[in-house]
Amino acid sequence: MSSTRTTLPLVHSGKIRELYALPDDQLLLLATDNVSAYDRVLPTPIPGKGAVLTQLTTWWLSQLGDVMPTHLVSTDVPADVAGRALVVEKLDMIPVECVVRGYLAGSGWKEYSESGTVAGLALPEGLQRGERLERPIFTPAAKAPQGSHDENITFAQLVDMVGEQTALELRRASLRLYVRAERVAREHGLVLVDTKFEFGRRADGTLVLADEVLTPDSSRYWAADSYAPGTEMPSLDKQQLRDWITNDSGWNPDSGEPAPELPDEVVSRLSQTYADTYQRLTGAQVVPSPPLETPVEAQDEAPTEVPEVQSEDVEADVVPQADQVATGEAATEEAEEPSTFIVDVMLREDIPDAQGAAITETLRRLGYEGITVRQGKRFEVDLQGELTQERLDVLRKATEELLVNTEVEDYEISLVGDFDDDDHHDHDHDHHDHDHDDHDLDHAHHDHDHDDHDHDDREYVEEQQTEYEADDVQHAPSGDAESTDGQSE
C-alpha cells in the first residue's frame, strides 16, 4: 500500500501534525515524530513520539466524551500510518489556545513570585511553588503563524476576537475538561499541572473538542507520589527539553540561529518519558507505529478523487479502539459505580474571603461598582453501595455532623445524575442543628483544602455557575513564551 502522505491531498502541515483530506468532510490527523520548543521545530525527531501523541489523545477522548463532543470519528487508518493517525471531523476551528492552569508552576509561579498574582489575579500571600491553586485559571492565547509566539490575551480580548457567547463557552468547556482530567490523572498517579485545549464548531454550531488532548507536548505532568509543594518537581513532559535548551544547549531561540541537533541522551530520555507518561495513565504500552517515509514533493494537480480510508486490510495494524486503549486488556466486567453527590457550602459574611475580595476589586477596577462577590465552596462525595433511602439518610447525617461549624452559613446536598427521590434532592435546611442563618442559596463553586494532593475534585464550572469569575479579566503572563500552557504544535 502506498504511503498515505503521497496519495491523499494535504490540507495543512504544522510543526508536529499534518492534515489530509478524506471523503464526507473528514480528515486524517497525523502526528509526526517532530518536536518543537519555543515555537521552533528542532532538527532531531523523537522516535515514537507521534504514536504517543495520537494514542494518548485517543485514550483521553474516551475519558472526556461525556463532558462534551469530540472530533474523533475512527481509529481505523491505513497501515502505513497506523498508531499515529486518526480520522476526525472537519471543523471550523477557533484560533485560540484555551489554557488552564491548576497549579502554581511555570510562568504562573514566576509572575506570583514577582507580583503576588497569576494571570493578573491577586492570590493569597505565602503560596509555595507547585501549590495547587484554589481554582483553575483560564488564560487564553491567540494562535500565531508558525515560527511566531502565540499571544497571551485577556478574557476581554478573547470576547473581542470571538464574541461573548463563544468566549464564555470556551472558558466553561476548558475548565470542565480540566477538572475532569485533573481528577482522572490523579487517580492514575499523576498531577496535571496545566494544559491547553483547542476547539472547533460543526456546521450546526456545536462546540467540539479537537486537536491533540492532554499529551506531554501540550500539558505539564508531575508524579503524584513525589508531589511536594515548595520544591522543583521533575517533569514528565516536554519541559525536560526546554530545560536542556535553556541550561545546556547554548542556543538562544530568539537569536535567529538554527536550532541545534539534540544529543542522543536527550532524545532517549524524552522518548522514554513520553512512553512512561502514557503507560502511567493508560496502564498499557504504546502500540508501535511504522516510521514515516519522507513525503514526496506536492504534485502540480491534486487528485480529482479522494481515496477512501480502508480498514479491512489493516485490521491488525490499526490503533486499538478507545475502550481497549483505556484498559490495555480485554474488556472485564465493570465494577458498580459509586453515586456522586455535591455538597455546596456558603460561609458567613464575616469570614475572610480573599478570593471573593480579589474578584470584587477586579470588577471595581473595570468600572462595575456596587458588586460584591462572595465565594462558596463545593465538595464532591462518592457514596459506595446501593443507593437506598437508608444510605441517603446516612450521607445527610454525616454531612450535618461534618458541617456543624460556626463559620458555615448554609449548605445543600445534591445528587449528580438521576435518582427517583425528588423529595430529597433539594431539601430545606431550616432545621440544622447548628448556628446557621436560614438562607436558600444556590452555590456553584467547589473548593477545598489542598494541603495534600490526594483530595476531592472541583466541579466549579457547571451550567449554573455565575459568570463573575475573575477569569473574565485575566491575561496569561508574557514572560514565558514556551510554557506548556498555551503552545500549539
C-alpha positions as CSV (number, residue, x, y, z in Angstrom):
1,M,0.0,0.0,0.0
2,S,1.5,3.4,-1.0
3,S,2.2,6.0,1.6
4,T,-0.9,8.0,2.7
5,R,1.3,11.1,2.7
6,T,1.8,10.8,-1.0
7,T,-1.7,9.8,-2.1
8,L,-4.1,12.0,0.0
9,P,-4.4,15.7,-0.6
10,L,-2.5,17.6,2.1
11,V,-4.7,20.2,3.8
12,H,-2.3,21.6,6.3
13,S,1.1,20.9,7.7
14,G,2.0,22.2,11.1
15,K,5.1,21.9,13.4
16,I,4.0,18.4,14.6
17,R,0.8,17.4,12.8
18,E,-0.3,17.0,9.2
19,L,-3.9,17.1,8.0
20,Y,-5.1,15.2,4.9
21,A,-8.5,15.3,3.2
22,L,-10.9,12.4,3.3
23,P,-14.4,11.9,1.9
24,D,-17.5,13.0,3.8
25,D,-16.0,16.1,5.3
26,Q,-13.5,14.1,7.3
27,L,-9.7,14.5,7.8
28,L,-6.8,12.3,8.6
29,L,-4.9,13.8,11.5
30,L,-1.4,12.5,11.6
31,A,1.3,13.1,14.3
32,T,4.9,13.1,13.2
33,D,7.9,12.5,15.5
34,N,8.9,16.1,15.2
35,V,9.5,18.0,18.4
36,S,9.3,21.8,18.9
37,A,10.4,24.2,21.6
38,Y,10.0,27.9,21.8
39,D,8.0,27.8,18.6
40,R,10.8,26.3,16.7
41,V,10.9,22.8,15.1
42,L,14.1,21.1,16.2
43,P,16.1,19.1,13.6
44,T,16.1,15.9,15.6
45,P,12.9,13.8,15.8
46,I,11.9,11.8,18.9
47,P,11.3,8.2,18.0
48,G,7.8,7.0,18.9
49,K,6.6,10.5,19.9
50,G,3.8,10.7,17.2
51,A,2.4,7.4,18.4
52,V,2.3,8.6,22.0
53,L,0.5,11.9,21.0
54,T,-2.1,10.0,18.9
55,Q,-2.8,7.1,21.2
56,L,-2.8,9.2,24.4
57,T,-5.2,11.7,22.7
58,T,-7.4,8.7,21.8
59,W,-7.4,7.5,25.4
60,W,-8.2,10.9,26.8
61,L,-11.0,11.4,24.4
62,S,-12.6,8.2,25.7
63,Q,-12.4,9.7,29.2
64,L,-13.9,13.0,28.2
65,G,-16.5,12.1,25.7
66,D,-19.4,12.6,28.2
67,V,-18.2,16.1,29.1
68,M,-18.6,17.4,25.5
69,P,-18.5,16.2,21.9
70,T,-15.1,15.4,20.4
71,H,-13.8,15.3,16.8
72,L,-12.7,11.7,16.8
73,V,-14.5,9.6,14.1
74,S,-12.4,6.4,13.9
75,T,-9.0,4.9,14.7
76,D,-9.2,2.7,11.6
77,V,-6.5,4.2,9.4
78,P,-4.1,2.9,6.6
79,A,-1.4,0.5,7.8
80,D,1.5,3.0,6.9
81,V,0.2,5.5,9.5
82,A,-1.4,3.1,12.0
83,G,-0.8,4.2,15.6
84,R,0.0,7.8,14.7
85,A,-3.2,8.9,12.8
86,L,-6.9,9.4,13.5
87,V,-9.9,10.0,11.3
88,V,-11.5,13.2,12.6
89,E,-14.3,15.6,11.8
90,K,-13.7,18.6,9.6
91,L,-14.5,21.6,11.8
92,D,-14.4,25.4,11.7
93,M,-11.5,25.8,14.2
94,I,-11.4,28.6,16.6
95,P,-7.9,30.2,16.5
96,V,-7.4,30.3,20.3
97,E,-5.3,28.2,22.7
98,C,-7.6,27.6,25.7
99,V,-5.1,27.3,28.5
100,V,-6.0,26.1,32.0
101,R,-3.6,26.3,35.0
102,G,-4.3,24.3,38.1
103,Y,-1.1,24.6,40.0
104,L,1.4,27.4,40.7
105,A,4.1,26.5,38.2
106,G,6.0,27.8,35.2
107,S,5.1,31.3,34.2
108,G,2.4,31.4,36.9
109,W,4.9,30.8,39.6
110,K,7.2,33.4,38.1
111,E,4.5,36.0,38.0
112,Y,3.3,35.2,41.5
113,S,6.9,35.5,42.8
114,E,7.2,38.9,41.4
115,S,3.7,40.4,41.9
116,G,1.6,38.1,44.0
117,T,-0.7,37.4,41.0
118,V,-1.3,34.7,38.4
119,A,-2.6,35.9,35.1
120,G,-3.3,39.2,36.8
121,L,-5.4,37.7,39.6
122,A,-4.3,38.5,43.1
123,L,-3.7,35.4,45.2
124,P,-3.2,34.9,49.0
125,E,0.2,35.5,50.3
126,G,2.6,32.7,51.2
127,L,1.7,30.2,48.5
128,Q,4.5,27.8,47.6
129,R,5.9,26.9,44.3
130,G,3.9,24.0,42.8
131,E,1.0,24.6,45.2
132,R,-2.5,23.7,43.9
133,L,-4.5,26.9,43.1
134,E,-7.8,27.4,44.9
135,R,-9.5,27.2,41.5
136,P,-8.2,26.6,38.0
137,I,-7.3,29.7,35.9
138,F,-8.4,30.1,32.3
139,T,-5.7,32.1,30.4
140,P,-6.3,32.1,26.6
141,A,-3.8,32.8,23.9
142,A,-4.3,33.8,20.3
143,K,-2.7,31.4,17.8
144,A,0.2,33.0,15.9
145,P,1.7,32.0,12.5
146,Q,4.2,29.2,12.6
147,G,7.6,30.5,13.9
148,S,6.0,33.2,15.9
149,H,5.0,33.2,19.6
150,D,1.3,32.7,20.4
151,E,0.0,35.9,22.0
152,N,-1.4,35.7,25.6
153,I,-4.6,37.7,25.7
154,T,-7.1,38.8,28.4
155,F,-10.6,37.4,28.5
156,A,-11.9,40.8,27.3
157,Q,-9.6,40.5,24.2
158,L,-11.0,37.0,23.7
159,V,-14.5,38.4,23.7
160,D,-13.4,40.9,21.1
161,M,-12.0,38.1,19.0
162,V,-14.8,35.5,19.1
163,G,-17.8,37.2,20.7
164,E,-19.0,37.0,24.3
165,Q,-21.0,33.8,23.9
166,T,-18.2,31.9,22.3
167,A,-15.7,33.2,24.8
168,L,-17.9,32.0,27.7
169,E,-18.4,28.6,26.0
170,L,-14.6,28.2,25.6
171,R,-13.9,29.1,29.2
172,R,-16.6,26.9,30.6
173,A,-15.7,23.9,28.4
174,S,-11.9,24.3,29.2
175,L,-12.5,24.4,32.9
176,R,-14.9,21.5,32.9
177,L,-12.4,19.4,30.8
178,Y,-9.5,20.3,33.1
179,V,-11.4,19.5,36.3
180,R,-12.3,16.0,34.9
181,A,-8.8,15.4,33.5
182,E,-7.1,16.5,36.7
183,R,-9.1,14.0,38.7
184,V,-8.5,11.2,36.2
185,A,-4.8,11.9,36.1
186,R,-4.6,11.9,40.0
187,E,-6.4,8.6,40.1
188,H,-3.6,7.2,37.8
189,G,-0.8,8.7,39.9
190,L,-0.1,11.9,38.0
191,V,-0.6,15.6,38.7
192,L,-2.0,17.5,35.8
193,V,-0.4,20.9,36.4
194,D,-1.6,22.8,33.3
195,T,-2.7,22.1,29.8
196,K,-4.2,23.7,26.7
197,F,-7.3,22.7,24.7
198,E,-8.4,23.6,21.2
199,F,-12.0,23.7,19.9
200,G,-13.9,23.9,16.6
201,R,-17.5,24.1,15.5
202,R,-19.7,21.9,13.4
203,A,-21.9,23.3,10.8
204,D,-24.8,23.3,13.2
205,G,-22.8,25.4,15.7
206,T,-21.9,22.6,18.2
207,L,-18.7,23.3,20.0
208,V,-16.3,20.3,19.7
209,L,-13.1,19.4,21.4
210,A,-10.4,18.9,18.7
211,D,-6.7,18.5,18.1
212,E,-4.3,16.7,20.5
213,V,-5.6,16.4,24.0
214,L,-3.6,16.3,27.3
215,T,-0.4,15.0,25.8
216,P,3.1,15.6,27.2
217,D,3.5,18.1,24.4
218,S,0.5,20.2,25.5
219,S,0.4,19.6,29.2
220,R,2.6,19.6,32.3
221,Y,2.6,16.5,34.4
222,W,4.3,15.6,37.7
223,A,4.3,12.3,39.6
224,A,1.7,12.3,42.4
225,D,3.8,10.1,44.7
226,S,6.6,12.7,44.8
227,Y,4.4,15.8,44.8
228,A,6.0,18.3,47.2
229,P,5.0,22.0,47.0
230,G,7.9,24.2,47.6
231,T,10.3,22.1,45.5
232,E,11.1,21.9,41.9
233,M,9.4,18.6,40.8
234,P,10.7,16.5,37.9
235,S,8.7,17.0,34.7
236,L,7.0,14.1,32.9
237,D,6.6,16.1,29.7
238,K,8.4,18.3,27.2
239,Q,9.7,20.6,29.9
240,Q,12.8,18.4,30.0
241,L,13.6,19.6,26.5
242,R,13.0,23.2,27.4
243,D,15.3,22.8,30.4
244,W,18.1,21.4,28.2
245,I,17.8,24.2,25.7
246,T,17.8,26.8,28.5
247,N,20.6,25.4,30.6
248,D,22.8,23.3,28.4
249,S,22.4,23.9,24.7
250,G,23.9,27.3,24.4
251,W,21.2,28.2,21.9
252,N,19.1,31.3,22.2
253,P,15.8,30.7,20.4
254,D,15.4,34.4,19.8
255,S,18.8,34.7,18.1
256,G,17.7,33.7,14.7
257,E,20.3,30.9,14.7
258,P,19.3,27.4,13.6
259,A,18.2,25.1,16.3
260,P,20.8,22.6,17.4
261,E,20.7,18.9,17.0
262,L,19.6,17.1,20.1
263,P,22.2,14.8,21.9
264,D,21.4,11.1,22.0
265,E,20.8,11.2,25.7
266,V,18.2,14.0,25.4
267,V,16.4,12.1,22.7
268,S,16.4,8.8,24.6
269,R,15.3,10.4,27.8
270,L,12.5,12.4,26.2
271,S,11.3,9.3,24.2
272,Q,11.2,7.2,27.4
273,T,9.4,10.0,29.4
274,Y,6.6,10.2,26.8
275,A,6.2,6.4,26.8
276,D,6.2,6.3,30.6
277,T,3.6,9.0,30.9
278,Y,1.4,7.1,28.5
279,Q,1.8,3.9,30.5
280,R,1.1,5.6,33.8
281,L,-2.1,7.0,32.6
282,T,-3.5,4.1,30.5
283,G,-1.9,1.1,32.1
284,A,-0.9,-0.1,28.6
285,Q,2.2,0.0,26.4
286,V,2.2,2.3,23.4
287,V,1.4,0.4,20.2
288,P,4.5,0.9,17.9
289,S,3.9,2.9,14.8
290,P,5.8,2.4,11.5
291,P,8.4,5.1,10.8
292,L,7.1,7.7,8.4
293,E,8.5,7.9,4.9
294,T,9.7,11.3,3.7
295,P,6.8,12.7,1.7
296,V,7.4,13.4,-2.0
297,E,7.1,16.9,-3.4
298,A,3.5,18.1,-3.8
299,Q,2.1,17.3,-7.3
300,D,1.0,20.1,-9.6
301,E,-2.5,18.9,-9.5
302,A,-4.4,17.3,-6.6
303,P,-6.1,14.0,-7.2
304,T,-9.6,14.5,-8.6
305,E,-11.0,11.8,-6.3
306,V,-10.1,11.5,-2.7
307,P,-9.4,7.8,-1.9
308,E,-11.4,6.1,0.8
309,V,-9.7,5.1,4.0
310,Q,-10.0,1.3,4.0
311,S,-9.6,-0.7,7.2
312,E,-10.3,-4.2,6.0
313,D,-6.7,-4.9,5.0
314,V,-5.1,-3.3,8.0
315,E,-7.1,-4.7,10.9
316,A,-4.0,-5.9,12.7
317,D,-2.2,-2.6,12.4
318,V,-4.8,-0.1,13.5
319,V,-4.8,1.6,16.9
320,P,-7.0,-0.2,19.4
321,Q,-10.4,1.3,20.0
322,A,-10.7,3.7,22.8
323,D,-12.1,1.2,25.3
324,Q,-9.2,-1.2,24.5
325,V,-6.6,1.6,24.8
326,A,-8.1,2.7,28.1
327,T,-7.7,-0.7,29.7
328,G,-4.8,-2.3,27.9
329,E,-6.6,-5.7,28.0
330,A,-9.8,-7.4,27.1
331,A,-12.9,-5.9,28.5
332,T,-13.8,-7.0,32.0
333,E,-17.0,-6.8,34.0
334,E,-17.3,-3.3,35.3
335,A,-17.4,-2.7,39.0
336,E,-20.5,-1.0,40.4
337,E,-20.1,2.8,40.1
338,P,-20.4,4.8,43.3
339,S,-23.1,7.5,43.5
340,T,-21.7,11.0,43.4
341,F,-23.2,13.9,45.5
342,I,-22.3,17.5,45.6
343,V,-22.2,19.4,48.9
344,D,-22.4,23.2,48.4
345,V,-21.3,25.3,51.3
346,M,-21.6,29.1,52.0
347,L,-19.5,30.7,54.7
348,R,-20.8,33.5,56.9
349,E,-20.3,37.0,55.5
350,D,-17.9,38.0,58.3
351,I,-15.5,35.1,57.4
352,P,-12.5,36.5,55.4
353,D,-12.8,35.6,51.7
354,A,-9.6,36.6,49.9
355,Q,-10.7,35.2,46.5
356,G,-14.1,36.9,46.6
357,A,-12.4,40.2,47.7
358,A,-9.9,39.9,44.8
359,I,-12.8,39.4,42.3
360,T,-14.7,42.3,43.8
361,E,-11.7,44.6,43.5
362,T,-11.1,43.5,39.9
363,L,-14.7,44.3,39.0
364,R,-14.4,47.7,40.7
365,R,-11.3,48.5,38.6
366,L,-13.3,47.6,35.5
367,G,-15.9,50.1,36.4
368,Y,-18.5,47.8,37.9
369,E,-19.4,49.5,41.2
370,G,-21.8,48.1,43.8
371,I,-21.0,44.4,43.2
372,T,-19.6,42.3,46.0
373,V,-18.6,38.7,45.3
374,R,-18.7,36.0,48.0
375,Q,-17.2,32.7,47.2
376,G,-18.9,29.4,48.1
377,K,-17.3,26.1,48.5
378,R,-18.2,22.8,47.0
379,F,-17.3,19.2,47.9
380,E,-17.8,16.1,45.8
381,V,-18.8,12.9,47.8
382,D,-18.9,9.4,46.4
383,L,-21.4,7.1,48.2
384,Q,-20.5,3.4,47.8
385,G,-23.0,0.7,47.6
386,E,-26.6,0.5,46.5
387,L,-28.4,3.9,46.5
388,T,-31.2,3.4,49.0
389,Q,-33.1,5.8,51.2
390,E,-31.2,4.5,54.2
391,R,-27.9,5.3,52.6
392,L,-29.1,8.8,51.7
393,D,-30.0,9.4,55.3
394,V,-26.6,8.3,56.4
395,L,-25.0,10.7,54.0
396,R,-27.1,13.6,55.2
397,K,-26.4,12.8,58.8
398,A,-22.7,12.6,58.1
399,T,-22.8,15.9,56.2
400,E,-24.6,17.7,59.0
401,E,-22.2,16.4,61.7
402,L,-19.3,17.4,59.5
403,L,-20.6,20.9,58.8
404,V,-21.6,21.8,62.4
405,N,-19.3,24.7,62.3
406,T,-19.7,28.3,63.3
407,E,-18.1,29.5,60.1
408,V,-20.7,27.8,57.9
409,E,-23.8,29.8,57.0
410,D,-25.7,27.2,54.9
411,Y,-25.2,24.1,52.8
412,E,-27.0,22.0,50.3
413,I,-26.7,18.4,49.1
414,S,-27.5,17.4,45.5
415,L,-27.1,14.2,43.5
416,V,-25.1,14.2,40.3
417,G,-27.2,12.0,37.9
418,D,-30.6,10.5,38.1
419,F,-32.4,9.0,41.2
420,D,-36.1,8.8,41.9
421,D,-36.0,10.7,45.1
422,D,-37.2,14.1,44.2
423,D,-38.3,14.9,47.8
424,H,-34.8,14.7,49.0
425,H,-32.6,16.1,46.2
426,D,-33.1,19.8,47.1
427,H,-34.3,19.6,50.7
428,D,-34.7,22.5,53.0
429,H,-32.1,23.4,55.6
430,D,-34.3,25.3,58.1
431,H,-33.7,23.0,61.0
432,H,-29.9,22.3,61.0
433,D,-28.6,21.6,64.5
434,H,-26.0,24.4,64.4
435,D,-25.8,28.1,64.2
436,H,-26.7,28.7,60.6
437,D,-28.8,31.6,59.4
438,D,-31.8,30.5,57.3
439,H,-30.9,31.0,53.7
440,D,-32.0,29.3,50.5
441,L,-28.9,29.7,48.3
442,D,-27.6,28.0,45.2
443,H,-23.8,27.9,45.2
444,A,-22.0,26.9,42.1
445,H,-18.4,26.8,43.4
446,H,-16.5,23.8,44.6
447,D,-13.3,24.4,46.6
448,H,-11.4,22.5,49.2
449,D,-8.2,22.4,51.2
450,H,-5.2,21.5,49.2
451,D,-2.5,20.7,51.8
452,D,-2.2,17.2,50.2
453,H,-2.6,16.3,46.6
454,D,-5.0,13.5,47.4
455,H,-8.2,15.4,47.8
456,D,-11.6,15.8,46.2
457,D,-12.3,17.1,42.7
458,R,-13.5,20.5,41.9
459,E,-16.6,20.9,39.7
460,Y,-16.6,24.8,39.7
461,V,-17.9,25.1,36.2
462,E,-21.4,23.6,36.0
463,E,-24.0,25.3,33.9
464,Q,-25.4,27.1,36.9
465,Q,-22.1,28.9,37.5
466,T,-22.3,32.7,37.8
467,E,-20.2,34.5,35.3
468,Y,-18.5,37.0,37.5
469,E,-15.3,34.9,38.0
470,A,-12.1,36.8,37.7
471,D,-11.2,34.7,34.6
472,D,-13.1,37.3,32.7
473,V,-10.2,39.8,33.2
474,Q,-7.2,37.6,33.4
475,H,-4.3,37.5,31.0
476,A,-1.6,35.0,30.5
477,P,1.8,36.3,31.6
478,S,4.1,37.3,28.8
479,G,7.4,36.3,30.3
480,D,7.1,32.5,29.5
481,A,6.9,32.3,25.7
482,E,7.1,28.5,25.7
483,S,5.4,27.1,28.7
484,T,3.3,24.0,28.4
485,D,0.3,26.1,28.8
486,G,-0.6,27.6,25.5
487,Q,1.7,26.4,22.9
488,S,0.3,24.9,19.7
489,E,2.3,22.4,17.9
